[in-house]
Amino acid sequence: MQLTRFTDYALRVMLFVGRQHGHICTMGEIATYYGISLEHLRKVVHKLAKLGYLRSSRGRGGGLLLGHDPAGIRIGDVILAMEEDLSIVDCVAVDCALAPGCSLKTALDRACAAFIASLNEVSLADLLRDRGMRRQFKNIDIAIASRAAARRS
């Protein structure tokens, strides 16, 4: 199973906004930080805001904030909300002779449920507290600052 790029971007947005500690950030900042198309990002942010994971405000001084405490945001729930279909196999689209009595689909559905349950043991706050994650954010921040300084020179 592989998550869609849409969900990948949603998780990245949540991490970026969550690490701002209540400071408003913009989609432009996020797009630049991750090298993501602003148009693609708009769709992701719109859905996250519609689901209540983000609060967004327009205009001067507007931007994005988390819609909930990071400790209450479960990663599995975010994935479930963003993915349209987490089925490992599509027994309907494929005309499978085993479909009426196949136990493989049931086993795969249980595995998918266990996958989400495992991810729901992790909150956004857990990820933001992780030393390795904080180090990686710092490395990216340094790289962006040095590129900006080089452009100014």
N, C-alpha and C positions, 0 to 999 in steps of 0.2 A: 504494500500500500504506500502511496505517496500523496502527500497533501498538495493541494493546488498552490500555485504561486500567490493567488488571492489570499489564502489563509496564511501563507508564509509572511506576506507583507503585513497582514493584520497583526500577527504576533510581534513583528518588528516594530510596528507603530506603537503597540501597547508597551513594549519595553522602552522605547524612546520617550514617550509621554510620561511613563511611570518614573523614569529616572530624573525627570525635571523637578520632582518634589513639590508639586503644586504651582510651579511657574508655567505660564502659558507658553506654548510653542506653536509654530506654524507648520503647515503642510510643506511649505518651501524648505524649511529647515530639515524636515524629515526626508524629503526627496533628495536634497543635497547630501545629507549624511549617508544615506544608503545607496545613492545613485539610482533611484527609482524614478520612473516617469511620473510627473505631477498628475497627468490625466488618470493614470492607473491608480495612483494613490488617492485621488478624490473619491473614486468608487469605494475603495476600502474604508476610508474614513467615514464616508456617508453611512455605510452599513454599520460600522462600529458605533457611530453616534445614534443611529436609529435603534440599535439594540440596547443602548444605555451604557455601553462600555466607555464611551467618550462623551464629553460635553464640548460642544463647539459654539463659538460666537463669531459673528461676522464684524467686519469694519475695522476701523483703527483700534488697535489694542486688542483685537479679537484673536482667537486661536483655539487651541485644544488643551483640554485637561482631562484627567481620568474621571469617569463617571461614578466610580466606586473606590473604596479603599483597596489598594493592591492586595492586601491579605485575603480579601473576599473574592478576588477574581481567580477562578480556577482555569488552568490552561486547557483542560479537556473540554470544558464548557465553551470556551472561546472557539475551539476547533469545531465542535458540533454546530455552533451557531454560524460559522463561516462556510463550512463545507456543505455543498448541496446534497452530496451522496457519499457516504463512507462505506458503501457495500464493497466487499472485496471481489465478489463475482456478481455478474448480472444474469441471473437465471431466466429473466423474462426476455431480454433482447436476444439471447442465444436459445435456439430451439433445442433444448436438451432433453433427451429421452429419459434421463434420470430424475428430472425436476419433480414429478409428483411425489416421490418417496425418498428423495435424497437427503441423507443426514449430513453431507458435507457442508451445505449451505448453513445449517444450524450451527455446526462447529465453527465455521468461519464467522458467523454473526456473534457467537460467544467470544471469540478471540478479539473481534473489533470492540465489543463492550468492555473487555478486560483492558484493552489498549486505552480507551477513554477513561476508565476508572483509574488506571495507573497515572495518567496525566492529570486527573483531578486531585491527585495527592500533592500536586505542585501548584502553588499560587504564584501570581505575578510577583508578589513581595519576596517569595523564596528565590526567584530568578534574579531579582534586583539586588538581593543581599549577597548573592554568590560572588565570592572573591574573584574567580576566573572571569565572570561576566563583567564585573566592574573594571578589571584590568583591561579587558578587550575594548570596552567603551573608551577607556582612557587612551589606549593606543590609537583608536580611530580619531579621537579628538585631537591628538598630537599631530597625526598625519594631515588632518584637515587644516589645522592652524599653520603647519609648515607650507602646505600648498598655497594657502591664502597669502602668507608672507612672501612667498616666491612670486606670486602674481603682482603684488604691490611693488616689488623691486624693479 
